[in-house]
Structure formats: structure tokens, C-alpha cells
Amino acid sequence: STNVTFETVGGRARAADGAWLAWTLTRPIRVLDVANADSSTDESGKPSIKKLPVTVLVNGLSNDAFQWEGLNESLVAPDRALVAWDFRGHGASDDPIDLTTVTIAGVADDLEQVLCDIGARGLADTEKVTLVAYSMGCQVALEWCRLHARYARGVALVLGTARRSMDSACFLPQIADTLAFCMACFPGTFAFLWNVIFTLTHYFNFVAHFFARTAGIARVTFREFKPFYEHLRRVHGGAQNAMLVSGQKHTAMDVLALLDRREVPVLVVSGGKDVTVNRAAAKEMRQAAPRARYVHIPDACHAGMVGKRDAVRESLCDFFRLERETNEFNKRRLLEATGMQSKPGSPAKVR
């Protein structure tokens, strides 16, 4: 028999500007009984742990990993390692040293640096990557796929869009473009304003939550959303501003279409009460990737990862089942196409 326990290890990788990126990896450890005593060992004689495919969590802007809490049932599994990491200026990562590198493409490169560090340590198979992204993390995940689609086994996009991140929240594209233009022209001023807003929200979180609930932005309880307010004091205003400017200019609809053509399993979760990703944005994504699995949660706001956790968890569980089935099917199809499953002695087997 085989018992499975999990261990969590942490590390830091360097971003392009020299800032340190904090990451953690949770992976299964199989404790084998005597019947399996022929398991492999490393150079020191200790049992070696098989390098498993990676599931990477990509946070939303202004968030650390709190929104993933409660989803462990769908995220942690014996057949994969789970990686969580923080954007620069968020969580346990350093503040950015060069704000010009804080863009959707720059943060996607941060993700690649994290995976390279994990791969260099031999902790997981970083050539088999599943991305699970939330909010603006969806744009980051898709941008990573632009250069590394060959490593993508599946992509789950939860309550996010693939392009122009401020359009829905600002109601009109013209308003969003004007705001992004002002933020780009006066980055220092807006970085200061973001820091003031974050500080006030942190210290007067109950009042902030009352207004957020009244406006229909956060349809969750204060207790559920309190970790978000506690983390806001940590968020770097300059990084927040730079990411919003970049996110408004960015589009990855072409990448979403590419994944669809390559038959990479894709999940898109939308919320009926989400003011930051409206129906038009969700429709665009559906048109770009018609093969993708779409789940609409009517009562979910942008904090649906917390407020509608059970529905999101069920969607992710279904996605991972589909991903396993699709990858096994593609593996068999590839082997059959190359003759690897032909009978012994056939020409295909001769080198």
C-alpha cells in the first residue's frame, strides 16, 4: 500500500530588476511499504521523490494567496506539485526596483523565473505546467503562455479577462483609456494616492467593507474578506499603478485562441455580479476559445473565490478531471501516430 503525505518548501527567485520573488511549493511524498522497497534513492541513499507536473497559482492584483484558501480539495493532489508565489510589491516578495519592468509581460517573466528556480532545484517537472489564475492574474498567465505554450497542460481563468483590464470597472472604454493615460503620465502622484487609499482601507477596513458591500462590489462578509484588507497595507502603490496601466494596454485574446487551437484544456469562470469583468468581456473570451469549458456563477462577485467557494471548487475539480483525460488521450494519440504502440518487431520499433 502507499500512504501520501505532503511537504511544503519555500524559496526565492530573482526578477529581472533584481528584486526577490517569494514562492512556496507543496508536493506529495509517498511513504512506501516493504513490498515497494526497490524504490529509487538519490546519491545520499535517501528515497528520491518523483518530479511531478506543476500547478501554478497566479494571484490577482492587490492580492496575496488568501483567496486560494479553502480550495485545497481541488488544488492539492497526489499527482502534482502546487506552486504559489507573490507579485513584486505584494505578499512576501520584494518591492520592485525598476517600475518599468512591472508590466503584464514583466510579471509573466517573473513567473518563468520562479519556475526556472524550482526546476533547477529538481523539485518538480516544470515542463508540465497547469496555470490557475484569478483576476488580473489571468492576463499574466496567458502572457506566460505566449512564450511557453508548449509547456502548458491546462489553463483555468477565474473571474478575470484576457484584455483591457479596466474596461468593465470603468463602464466605458474611453473612460478606462483616459484614466490609464493619466496614471501613465503621473505615476508618482497615482502611486502616492494608491498608498493613501490602501492605508486608509487597511486601518478603516470595516467602513471600507460597508461601502464595498453597499455598492455591490464585495458581496461577502467582512470576516471572509478581512485578510484582503490586512494585506492591502503591504501592496506597493507604484506596482499597483504600473500593473493597471499595463493591463489596460494588454491583450492576450490571441493566446487564448492559440491554446484553443492546440486543444489545451481551458476553463473560464465568470460571475454574474462581477463589476470588473462584464458579460461583454466574458463573451469575447468565449468567442476566442469555443472549445473551452465555461462556468457562469450567477451570484458571484469579483470576490467569488471567497463568497462562492464551493462553486469555484467544483469547477476546478471538473477542470482537473478534464485535464487528466485530455492529456492522457493526447499522449495515446501521439504514441499511436509515431508507431510507439505498434507490435514488437515492426519497422517502427527498429532504430
Buried (B, 14 or more C-beta within 10 A) or exposed (E): EEEEEBEEEEBBBBBBBEBBBBBBBBBBEBEEEEEEEEEEEEEEEEEEBEBBBBBBBBBBBBBBBBBBEBBEEBBBBEEBBBBBBBBBBBBBBBBBEEBEBBBBBBBBBBBBBBBEBBBEEEBBBBBBBBBBBBBBBBBBBBBBBBEBBEBBBBBBBBBBBBBBBBBBBBEEEEEBBEBBEEBBEEBEEBBBBBBEBBEEBBEEBEEBBEEBBEEEBBBBEBEBBBBBBEBBEBBBBBBBBBBBBBBBBBBBBEBBBBBBEEEBBBBBBBBEBBBBBBEEBBEBBBEBBEEBBBBBBEEBBBBBBBBBBEBBBBBBBBBBEBBBEBBEEBEEEEEEEEEEEEEEEEEEEEE
